[in-house]
Every structure is written in structure tokens, then in C-alpha cells.
């Protein structure tokens, strides 16, 4: 096993353990952790199996196989960013809707309180 393989495998395993700890402590919800777990598993598989890495790189026309790890990492990070952007967009819509409902309820409450004071 080459030095680069040892480092990439070790760092990938450390990231996997860190993500699992975040899930266990409930700092990271399961729905968001799936992409992180997928990322860790893919990097671990490519780190341990250099033949698969070389074959995949050759199929994609990538001349330097370790750069495929960066490509996969960047692609998965972009997927994660896209997923989080969708989640933030939904939360913003819900926040606006809840704020509007709260304003209407306050208005109705103030209107009913003024009606009973007369």
C-alpha cells in the first residue's frame, strides 16, 4: 500500500467516523448525513482499490487517476450544496408563510380585543 493510499484511506475513515459521531450526537440529521456517508464510502473504495480508480479514470479519459478523487469530491460537494440550497429555499418559504399567518392572527386578536373594550 502506497503512502498516498494510506493517507487518503485514513482521512476518509476519520471523516466517516466524524460524520457518524455527529449523527449519534444528533448534531447532524440523518437526511443530510446520507450524502456525507456516500461521499466517505466512495472515497474509501477508490482509496483502497487503486485498480478500480485507474480503470474508472481511464474510462473517463482522465490521465492522472488520483485527480479523479478530487473530481468525485468536488462533484459530491456540489450535490451537497445543491441539496442544502433546496432545503434553505423551502425553509424560507415556510418562514414567510408562518410570519404572514402570525401577522394575521395578531391582527385578528387586536381587532377582537378592541371590539370587547367598547
C-alpha positions, 0 to 999 in steps of 0.5 A: 500500500502506497503512502498516498493510499494510506493517507487518503484511506485514513482521512476518509475513515476519520471523516466517516467516523466524524460524520457518524459521531455527529449523527449519534450526537444528533448534531447532524440529521440523518437526511443530510448525513446520507450524502456525507456517508456516500461521499466517505464510502466512495472515497474509501473504495477508490482509496483502497482499490487503486485498480478500480480508480485507474480503470474508472479514470481511464474510462473517463479519459482522465490521465492522472487517476488520483485527480479523479478523487478530487473530481468525485469530491468536488462533484459530491460537494456540489450535490451537497450544496445543491441539496442544502440550497433546496432545503434553505429555499423551502425553509424560507418559504415556510418562514414567510408563510408562518410570519404572514399567518402570525401577522394575521392572527395578531391582527385578528386578536387586536381587532377582537380585543378592541371590539370587547373594550367598547 
